[in-house]
Amino acid sequence: MNSRKREFEDVLDPFEIENGWFILDPTFLQVLPSPSLDETTRGQVQTTIDRLKLNDEECLEARWGFYREYIDGHMTFALLAKWSPFVAAELKRQGLTADA
């Protein structure tokens, strides 16, 4: 992601992002801005998603790979949380974990 960010100033600083600003669409595994955000923050989140290409084929395939391994029972939730913490957190938040 750092190579995608480069010198662009419109990408949110990861140390300033709050939990819940980015959400995961459980159907397509696309990263979206939370609908609960104010208009300004939602725009900044969308700009970050677009600039970092968080929904490009490479990122989607990575998320789908981890998600498939988890739902097929080949990966524990703890391992999913280690290798793909955003996917794990979103599945838990949405009540989509095996222990939910």
Backbone as JSON Lines, residues from 0, in Angstrom:
{"i":0,"aa":"M","n":[0.82,-1.2,0.0],"ca":[0.0,0.0,0.0],"c":[0.86,1.25,0.0]}
{"i":1,"aa":"N","n":[2.02,1.2,0.63],"ca":[2.87,2.4,0.65],"c":[3.28,2.82,-0.76]}
{"i":2,"aa":"S","n":[3.52,1.83,-1.63],"ca":[3.9,2.2,-3.0],"c":[2.72,2.82,-3.74]}
{"i":3,"aa":"R","n":[1.5,2.45,-3.38],"ca":[0.33,3.05,-4.0],"c":[0.07,4.45,-3.45]}
{"i":4,"aa":"K","n":[0.39,4.66,-2.18],"ca":[0.17,5.96,-1.56],"c":[1.11,7.01,-2.12]}
{"i":5,"aa":"R","n":[2.37,6.64,-2.28],"ca":[3.41,7.55,-2.74],"c":[3.33,8.88,-2.0]}
{"i":6,"aa":"E","n":[3.31,9.95,-2.73],"ca":[3.33,11.27,-2.1],"c":[1.95,11.92,-2.02]}
{"i":7,"aa":"F","n":[0.91,11.18,-2.33],"ca":[-0.43,11.76,-2.35],"c":[-0.86,12.18,-0.95]}
{"i":8,"aa":"E","n":[-1.33,13.39,-0.85],"ca":[-1.75,13.94,0.43],"c":[-3.21,13.64,0.76]}
{"i":9,"aa":"D","n":[-3.96,13.11,-0.22],"ca":[-5.38,12.87,0.02],"c":[-5.68,11.49,0.57]}
{"i":10,"aa":"V","n":[-4.65,10.72,0.89],"ca":[-4.83,9.4,1.48],"c":[-4.8,9.56,3.0]}
{"i":11,"aa":"L","n":[-5.78,8.98,3.66],"ca":[-5.85,9.09,5.11],"c":[-4.64,8.42,5.77]}
{"i":12,"aa":"D","n":[-4.15,9.03,6.82],"ca":[-3.05,8.49,7.61],"c":[-3.59,7.32,8.42]}
{"i":13,"aa":"P","n":[-2.98,6.13,8.33],"ca":[-3.51,4.97,9.06],"c":[-3.57,5.17,10.57]}
{"i":14,"aa":"F","n":[-2.76,6.09,11.09],"ca":[-2.77,6.34,12.53],"c":[-3.92,7.26,12.95]}
{"i":15,"aa":"E","n":[-4.6,7.84,11.97],"ca":[-5.72,8.72,12.26],"c":[-7.08,8.09,11.95]}
{"i":16,"aa":"I","n":[-7.07,6.93,11.33],"ca":[-8.3,6.24,10.96],"c":[-8.92,5.6,12.19]}
{"i":17,"aa":"E","n":[-10.2,5.76,12.35],"ca":[-10.9,5.16,13.47],"c":[-11.57,3.86,13.03]}
{"i":18,"aa":"N","n":[-11.75,2.95,13.98],"ca":[-12.44,1.69,13.69],"c":[-13.82,2.01,13.14]}
{"i":19,"aa":"G","n":[-14.19,1.29,12.11],"ca":[-15.51,1.44,11.54],"c":[-15.62,2.41,10.38]}
{"i":20,"aa":"W","n":[-14.54,3.15,10.09],"ca":[-14.6,4.07,8.94],"c":[-14.66,3.3,7.63]}
{"i":21,"aa":"F","n":[-13.96,2.18,7.56],"ca":[-13.96,1.32,6.38],"c":[-14.76,0.08,6.74]}
{"i":22,"aa":"I","n":[-15.66,-0.32,5.86],"ca":[-16.44,-1.54,6.11],"c":[-16.27,-2.47,4.91]}
{"i":23,"aa":"L","n":[-16.68,-3.71,5.11],"ca":[-16.55,-4.72,4.06],"c":[-17.93,-5.18,3.63]}
{"i":24,"aa":"D","n":[-18.21,-5.06,2.34],"ca":[-19.46,-5.59,1.78],"c":[-19.33,-7.12,1.82]}
{"i":25,"aa":"P","n":[-20.18,-7.81,2.58],"ca":[-20.02,-9.27,2.71],"c":[-20.35,-10.06,1.45]}
{"i":26,"aa":"T","n":[-21.04,-9.44,0.51],"ca":[-21.4,-10.14,-0.72],"c":[-20.26,-10.15,-1.72]}
{"i":27,"aa":"F","n":[-19.61,-9.02,-1.9],"ca":[-18.57,-8.9,-2.92],"c":[-17.18,-8.66,-2.34]}
{"i":28,"aa":"L","n":[-17.11,-8.52,-1.01],"ca":[-15.86,-8.27,-0.29],"c":[-15.16,-6.99,-0.74]}
{"i":29,"aa":"Q","n":[-15.97,-6.02,-1.15],"ca":[-15.41,-4.71,-1.49],"c":[-15.34,-3.85,-0.24]}
{"i":30,"aa":"V","n":[-14.3,-3.04,-0.16],"ca":[-14.14,-2.09,0.93],"c":[-14.95,-0.84,0.59]}
{"i":31,"aa":"L","n":[-15.74,-0.38,1.55],"ca":[-16.6,0.78,1.37],"c":[-16.48,1.72,2.55]}
{"i":32,"aa":"P","n":[-16.8,2.99,2.37],"ca":[-16.88,3.88,3.53],"c":[-18.15,3.56,4.32]}
{"i":33,"aa":"S","n":[-18.06,3.66,5.61],"ca":[-19.24,3.42,6.44],"c":[-20.31,4.45,6.13]}
{"i":34,"aa":"P","n":[-21.55,4.01,5.98],"ca":[-22.63,4.98,5.72],"c":[-22.9,5.88,6.92]}
{"i":35,"aa":"S","n":[-22.38,5.54,8.09],"ca":[-22.63,6.35,9.28],"c":[-21.69,7.56,9.38]}
{"i":36,"aa":"L","n":[-20.72,7.65,8.48],"ca":[-19.76,8.75,8.53],"c":[-20.38,10.05,8.03]}
{"i":37,"aa":"D","n":[-19.85,11.16,8.53],"ca":[-20.28,12.45,7.98],"c":[-19.77,12.55,6.55]}
{"i":38,"aa":"E","n":[-20.34,13.46,5.8],"ca":[-20.05,13.58,4.36],"c":[-18.56,13.81,4.08]}
{"i":39,"aa":"T","n":[-17.91,14.64,4.87],"ca":[-16.49,14.94,4.65],"c":[-15.63,13.7,4.88]}
{"i":40,"aa":"T","n":[-15.84,13.02,5.99],"ca":[-15.03,11.83,6.3],"c":[-15.32,10.72,5.3]}
{"i":41,"aa":"R","n":[-16.59,10.55,4.94],"ca":[-16.94,9.53,3.95],"c":[-16.23,9.8,2.63]}
{"i":42,"aa":"G","n":[-16.12,11.05,2.23],"ca":[-15.39,11.41,1.02],"c":[-13.91,11.1,1.13]}
{"i":43,"aa":"Q","n":[-13.32,11.38,2.3],"ca":[-11.91,11.08,2.5],"c":[-11.66,9.57,2.47]}
{"i":44,"aa":"V","n":[-12.56,8.82,3.06],"ca":[-12.42,7.35,3.04],"c":[-12.54,6.84,1.61]}
{"i":45,"aa":"Q","n":[-13.51,7.34,0.85],"ca":[-13.67,6.91,-0.54],"c":[-12.45,7.27,-1.36]}
{"i":46,"aa":"T","n":[-11.91,8.46,-1.16],"ca":[-10.7,8.87,-1.88],"c":[-9.55,7.93,-1.56]}
{"i":47,"aa":"T","n":[-9.41,7.55,-0.3],"ca":[-8.36,6.61,0.11],"c":[-8.56,5.26,-0.55]}
{"i":48,"aa":"I","n":[-9.79,4.77,-0.56],"ca":[-10.11,3.48,-1.2],"c":[-9.73,3.54,-2.68]}
{"i":49,"aa":"D","n":[-10.1,4.62,-3.34],"ca":[-9.82,4.77,-4.77],"c":[-8.32,4.91,-5.03]}
{"i":50,"aa":"R","n":[-7.65,5.77,-4.28],"ca":[-6.23,6.04,-4.5],"c":[-5.39,4.78,-4.26]}
{"i":51,"aa":"L","n":[-5.73,4.01,-3.21],"ca":[-4.97,2.8,-2.89],"c":[-5.46,1.58,-3.66]}
{"i":52,"aa":"K","n":[-6.51,1.79,-4.45],"ca":[-7.08,0.71,-5.28],"c":[-7.43,-0.51,-4.43]}
{"i":53,"aa":"L","n":[-8.11,-0.26,-3.32],"ca":[-8.44,-1.33,-2.39],"c":[-9.46,-2.32,-2.94]}
{"i":54,"aa":"N","n":[-10.12,-1.96,-4.03],"ca":[-11.08,-2.87,-4.64],"c":[-10.64,-3.36,-6.01]}
{"i":55,"aa":"D","n":[-9.33,-3.26,-6.28],"ca":[-8.86,-3.78,-7.56],"c":[-8.8,-5.31,-7.5]}
{"i":56,"aa":"E","n":[-8.55,-5.93,-8.63],"ca":[-8.58,-7.38,-8.73],"c":[-7.62,-8.05,-7.75]}
{"i":57,"aa":"E","n":[-6.43,-7.49,-7.6],"ca":[-5.43,-8.09,-6.7],"c":[-5.91,-8.1,-5.25]}
{"i":58,"aa":"C","n":[-6.45,-6.98,-4.79],"ca":[-6.94,-6.9,-3.42],"c":[-8.16,-7.78,-3.2]}
{"i":59,"aa":"L","n":[-9.08,-7.75,-4.16],"ca":[-10.28,-8.6,-4.04],"c":[-9.9,-10.08,-4.0]}
{"i":60,"aa":"E","n":[-8.99,-10.5,-4.86],"ca":[-8.56,-11.9,-4.86],"c":[-7.92,-12.29,-3.55]}
{"i":61,"aa":"A","n":[-7.14,-11.41,-2.97],"ca":[-6.51,-11.7,-1.67],"c":[-7.58,-11.88,-0.6]}
{"i":62,"aa":"R","n":[-8.55,-10.95,-0.54],"ca":[-9.61,-11.07,0.46],"c":[-10.43,-12.33,0.25]}
{"i":63,"aa":"W","n":[-10.78,-12.63,-1.03],"ca":[-11.55,-13.83,-1.32],"c":[-10.78,-15.09,-0.92]}
{"i":64,"aa":"G","n":[-9.46,-15.09,-1.15],"ca":[-8.65,-16.25,-0.8],"c":[-8.7,-16.54,0.69]}
{"i":65,"aa":"F","n":[-8.49,-15.51,1.5],"ca":[-8.55,-15.7,2.96],"c":[-9.95,-16.07,3.4]}
{"i":66,"aa":"Y","n":[-10.96,-15.41,2.83],"ca":[-12.35,-15.68,3.2],"c":[-12.72,-17.13,2.87]}
{"i":67,"aa":"R","n":[-12.36,-17.58,1.68],"ca":[-12.66,-18.96,1.28],"c":[-12.0,-19.97,2.2]}
{"i":68,"aa":"E","n":[-10.73,-19.74,2.52],"ca":[-10.02,-20.65,3.42],"c":[-10.73,-20.74,4.76]}
{"i":69,"aa":"Y","n":[-11.23,-19.62,5.25],"ca":[-11.93,-19.6,6.52],"c":[-13.28,-20.32,6.42]}
{"i":70,"aa":"I","n":[-14.11,-19.94,5.44],"ca":[-15.46,-20.55,5.38],"c":[-15.41,-22.02,5.0]}
{"i":71,"aa":"D","n":[-14.35,-22.44,4.3],"ca":[-14.2,-23.85,3.95],"c":[-13.62,-24.68,5.1]}
{"i":72,"aa":"G","n":[-13.27,-24.01,6.2],"ca":[-12.76,-24.71,7.37],"c":[-11.27,-25.03,7.31]}
{"i":73,"aa":"H","n":[-10.56,-24.42,6.37],"ca":[-9.13,-24.68,6.23],"c":[-8.3,-23.68,7.03]}
{"i":74,"aa":"M","n":[-8.96,-22.71,7.64],"ca":[-8.26,-21.68,8.41],"c":[-9.12,-21.34,9.62]}
{"i":75,"aa":"T","n":[-8.51,-21.28,10.78],"ca":[-9.23,-20.87,11.98],"c":[-9.48,-19.37,11.94]}
{"i":76,"aa":"F","n":[-10.4,-18.92,12.78],"ca":[-10.65,-17.49,12.85],"c":[-9.41,-16.77,13.37]}
{"i":77,"aa":"A","n":[-8.7,-17.38,14.31],"ca":[-7.47,-16.76,14.84],"c":[-6.45,-16.56,13.73]}
{"i":78,"aa":"L","n":[-6.32,-17.54,12.86],"ca":[-5.36,-17.42,11.76],"c":[-5.84,-16.37,10.74]}
{"i":79,"aa":"L","n":[-7.14,-16.34,10.48],"ca":[-7.69,-15.31,9.6],"c":[-7.39,-13.92,10.18]}
{"i":80,"aa":"A","n":[-7.58,-13.77,11.49],"ca":[-7.31,-12.49,12.13],"c":[-5.84,-12.11,12.03]}
{"i":81,"aa":"K","n":[-4.97,-13.09,12.04],"ca":[-3.54,-12.81,11.92],"c":[-3.17,-12.39,10.5]}
{"i":82,"aa":"W","n":[-3.69,-13.09,9.5],"ca":[-3.29,-12.86,8.11],"c":[-4.14,-11.83,7.39]}
{"i":83,"aa":"S","n":[-5.38,-11.66,7.83],"ca":[-6.26,-10.68,7.19],"c":[-7.13,-10.04,8.27]}
{"i":84,"aa":"P","n":[-6.53,-9.19,9.11],"ca":[-7.26,-8.65,10.26],"c":[-8.5,-7.84,9.9]}
{"i":85,"aa":"F","n":[-8.46,-7.13,8.78],"ca":[-9.64,-6.35,8.4],"c":[-10.81,-7.27,8.06]}
{"i":86,"aa":"V","n":[-10.55,-8.31,7.27],"ca":[-11.61,-9.26,6.92],"c":[-12.15,-9.91,8.18]}
{"i":87,"aa":"A","n":[-11.27,-10.34,9.06],"ca":[-11.7,-10.99,10.3],"c":[-12.56,-10.04,11.15]}
{"i":88,"aa":"A","n":[-12.1,-8.82,11.31],"ca":[-12.84,-7.85,12.12],"c":[-14.21,-7.57,11.53]}
{"i":89,"aa":"E","n":[-14.28,-7.46,10.22],"ca":[-15.56,-7.19,9.58],"c":[-16.51,-8.39,9.67]}
{"i":90,"aa":"L","n":[-15.99,-9.59,9.5],"ca":[-16.85,-10.77,9.66],"c":[-17.39,-10.84,11.08]}
{"i":91,"aa":"K","n":[-16.54,-10.55,12.05],"ca":[-16.99,-10.57,13.45],"c":[-18.01,-9.47,13.7]}
{"i":92,"aa":"R","n":[-17.73,-8.26,13.23],"ca":[-18.66,-7.14,13.43],"c":[-20.03,-7.43,12.84]}
{"i":93,"aa":"Q","n":[-20.04,-8.12,11.7],"ca":[-21.29,-8.41,11.0],"c":[-21.94,-9.72,11.46]}
{"i":94,"aa":"G","n":[-21.34,-10.37,12.45],"ca":[-21.92,-11.62,12.97],"c":[-21.79,-12.78,12.0]}
{"i":95,"aa":"L","n":[-20.76,-12.78,11.19],"ca":[-20.59,-13.8,10.15],"c":[-19.5,-14.81,10.48]}
{"i":96,"aa":"T","n":[-19.1,-14.88,11.74],"ca":[-18.07,-15.85,12.13],"c":[-18.76,-17.14,12.55]}
{"i":97,"aa":"A","n":[-18.0,-18.23,12.5],"ca":[-18.54,-19.54,12.86],"c":[-19.02,-19.58,14.3]}
{"i":98,"aa":"D","n":[-18.41,-18.77,15.16],"ca":[-18.82,-18.76,16.57],"c":[-19.87,-17.7,16.89]}
{"i":99,"aa":"A","n":[-20.39,-17.05,15.84],"ca":[-21.38,-15.98,16.06],"c":[-22.72,-16.55,16.46]}
